[in-house]
């Protein structure tokens, strides 16, 4: 596929209905990126990050930061996808770090391929690209959760507002992930490509849901990454979009989330005492935590 074909396909959400559609697109994107780029730019401040620059067919645009430690190579993609599919069918038997890394790397690589392709759209369509990319990430996560054997959907939840035993009205909330069992809603999840401008709402959603229902329903969040391009050519680098002060403030003073998961986890999430207690890599949700919910 050439770049325009990739952009057209990434822009059409009807092309991503099954998990295999994500694998197929990613394979074509990695084939294109192997020799179809103008340049690969290395981040000045965190050298593991790369920016792909397109040729004229992509308006010479520069992509989002791509973590080369996580992004799977063109040569290694199909063997790792095969392992990934097997692991999803045996998710509770995973015991080693290599298998955990496979889960994170395939999800990251497939989703970043879509996002990077959409970065080739003209600047005036950047908001559309962000919306499509976010919607496709939500769908990808739902497909993965379904593959491991858990029923999940997106949709609205109606919460009653009751005063003095009288139901006055309902409040309706849209959620990315609704996991249910025989007793009703077991957990609610949010899926975003980054936490930028979205973190506050996730904490408040949990607070309101549990206060209005009187039930301590687990709420968790999934983020792809939290970095963005910073600086000017030729001094491109990355900056974090995660707000640690906000996260810790809501965790300590409002209510902690029941899990926060990243494919591309930031260094301070591994070292800060509060952050590392509450933030993990995405494999931890699929292998361990979701079964507890």
N, C-alpha and C positions, 0 to 999 in steps of 0.2 A: 504494500500500500504506500502511496505517496502521502505527503503531509496533509494535503487538502482532503483526501479520502479519510484519513485518520480524524481530522477535525470534524468532518461531517458526521462520522460515525459516533464520536464522543458526544456530539451535540444532540444526538437522537436517543432519548432514554428508552425508546422501544427496542433498541438493539441490546439492552442489558436486562434480560428477563431471567436468565439462569446464571448460576455461578460460572459455568463454562464460558459464557459470553465475556466475562471479565478476563479469564485466562487467554482467550483467543485475541482479544483486543491488545492485551499487554504484549503478547508474542509479536504481533505486527508492529507495535510501537518500538519495541526493543530492536527489531530488525531495521526499522527506519533509522533509529538513533545511532546505530552502529556506524553508518557512513553518510547520513543525510544532513548532518548539522553543520552550521557555519563554524562553531567553536564550542569547546567545553571550558567554562571559566571556573577557576578554583577560588572559593571564598578566602578572603585575606585573613579573617580572624578565627575561623573554624574550618580548617582545611579539609575536613571530611565532607564538607558540603560542596556541591557542584551546581552550576547554572548552565543549562543548555541554551545556546543561541541559535536561532533558526536563520535560514537564508532568506532570500527575497520572498519565497513562497510562504513564509511565516512572518513577513513584515519585519524581519530582523529582530523579532521579539526575544526577550530573555525570560526563561522559565522561573518558576518558584525554586527555592533551594531543594536539592535532592541529596539525601544522606547516602554517600557512596558505601558506607559500612553496612547499610541495610538493603539498598537497592540491589536486586539480583541481576547478574550479568545475562546477556543474551545467550551465551553458551550454557549457563547453568540453569536457565529458567525451566525448561521442560522436565529435567530430572527432579528439580525441587517441587514443581507443581504436582508431579506424580506422588512424591512423598507427602505433600500437603493433603491431597485427596485421601490418601490412606490414613493419615493422622486424624482427619476429621471423623472418619468412621471408627477410630479407636482412641478418641480424645481422652478418655479417662485412664488409658493405659500408658500415657506419655510419662516418661521418667527421667529423661536427660535434657540438658540444656540445648543440645543441637536440634532436637525435635521442637523444643519451645521456640528457638530462633527461627526455624522454618515457618512456623505459624505466623510470626510477626512479619517476616521478610516478604512472604508472598502477598499478604494483605497490603503491606506498604507499597510494594512494587506495582501491583495491579492498580491501586488507587492513584499513585503518583503518576503512572503512565497516562491515565485519563486527565488528571489535572494539568500535566505538562503539555499534553496535546491541546487542551483548551486554552493554554497560554499563548497559542499561535493565533488566536482570534484577534481582530483589530481592537485597539484600546477602548473604543466606544462600546464594546460588547463584554467588558470585563465583569460587570455585575451579573449578566446572564451566565457567563462561564462559571462564576462562583456558585450560583444557585444550582446549576446542573451538576457540578462536581459534588456539592453537598448532598443533593438528592441521591446521586448514584452511590455515594459512600454509605448512606443510610440503608439503601437497598442491599448493597453488598454485605453489610453486617447482618441484616435480617436473613439473607440467604445462608450465610455461614452458620448462624445460630440454628436455623432449621435443619441444616445438614448434620449437626451434632445430636439432633433428636429432641430439640426443645421447641414447643409451639410458641411462635412469636408473631406479633402483628404490629402495625402502626394504627393510629386512630385517636378518637376522642374519648375522654373519660368525663362523665358528668358527676360533679360533686355537690351534694346537697348542703345548703346553708340552713341550719336548724337553730331556732331560738325558742327557749321554753317549750321544747318538744313539738314545736310547730315548724314544718318545712316551708320556709318562706320562698325560696327559689333555688335554682341550680346554677353552678358555675361549670363551664365546659373548658377542658384543656386538651390540646393536641399533643400527643407524645410520639416520639420516633419508635420506641420499643415498648410493647406491652406484653409481658410474660404472664400467662395465666395458668392456674391449675384448677382442681375440682372445687376449691374454696374461693375462687375469684382471682383477683389480681395478685400475683406473687411478687412481681418487681416491675419497676418502670425505669427505662433507660433513655438517655439522650445520646445522639450520635452527631458529632460535628467534626469537620476537618481540622478546626483549631478552636481554642477556648476564647479567642479574641471577641470581645463584646457579647459573650454568651454565658460567661461563668456565673454572674449574679442570678440569672433567671433559673438556672438548674438548682441552686440551693434554695431559692424561694419557692420553686415548684414543690420540692419535697416538704418544706415547712407548711405550705398551705394545704397540700393533699393530706398530710397526716393529721394536721389540726382539724380540718373539716370532717374527715372520716373517723377520727379517733382510732385509727389503725396505723401501726408503725410499719408502713410498706417500704421495703428497700428501694432506694433510688441510686442509680449509678450512671456514670458518664464515660463515653468513649471518644477519644480525640486521636486524629491521625498524627499530628505533630503540632508544635507551637513555635515555629521559626518563620521569618519572612526576610526577603532580600532587603539589604540596607546599603547606603552609600551610593556613590556615583562611579560610572565607568572611568578608569579601569579599576577603581578601588572598591569593588563589590565585596560585601561581607554579609553576615546574617545578624539579626537581632531577634530577641525572644518576644513573643506575644503573650506569654503566660504572665499573670499578675500574682506573684507569690503572696504579697501582703493581703490582697483581697481573699485569696483562697484560704489562707490561714485564719483571717478574721472571721469569715463565714463558718469555717470548720469549728473554731473555738467558741464563738459567741452566738451562732444561730443553730446550726445542726450539721454534723459531718455527713457527707455522702457515704453510701455503703460500698463504694468502690469507684476509683477513677483510673482509667486505663489508656495507655499510649502505645502506638507502634514505635514512634521515635521519641523516646523519653529524654528529657533534658537533664544535664548533669546535676543541677541543684535538687532535682527530685530524688536523687540517690543519696544525697549527703545531708540535706536539711532534716532535722529530727521530725518535724511535723509532716513535711511533704512526703518523706519516704515511708511514713506510717500509713498514708492514705492513697498514694499514687503508685501504680504498678504497670508493668508491661501488659499488653493485651492478652498474651497467652494465659496469664493468671486468671482472667475472667473465664475463658473458654474451658480451661483444664480444671480449675479449682472452684472459683467463687460462684459461678452461675448455678451450680448444683446445690449450693447452700441456700441460695435464694428460693 
